[in-house]
Amino acid sequence: MTLIQAHRLRCSMSGKGNCYDNACVESIFHSLKVESIHGERYATLQEMREAMFEYIEVDYNRARLHRTNGYLSPKSYETSKIA
């Protein structure tokens, strides 16, 4: 029994060669590079980690609008589904 089966999870990967398997991850990494880190120089690993946290938790999740969420931020979208 695999770890996925043991925890009754559903694997999100499709067949070999399917270019849509990691489209969501590729999208956030593209946004991260273009909107946050392109051309930046970080003196320390900690400084880079803080910049990544700031971008993901503040800009990307709270403020940035996403087409797939009906042009809402992820936080706004989640709030609308809870309420």
Secondary structure, 3 states (H helix, E strand, C coil): CCHHHHCCCCCCCCCCCCCCCCHHHHHHHHHHHHHHHCCCCCCCHHHHHHHHHHHHHHHHHHHCCEHHHCCECHHHHHHHHHC
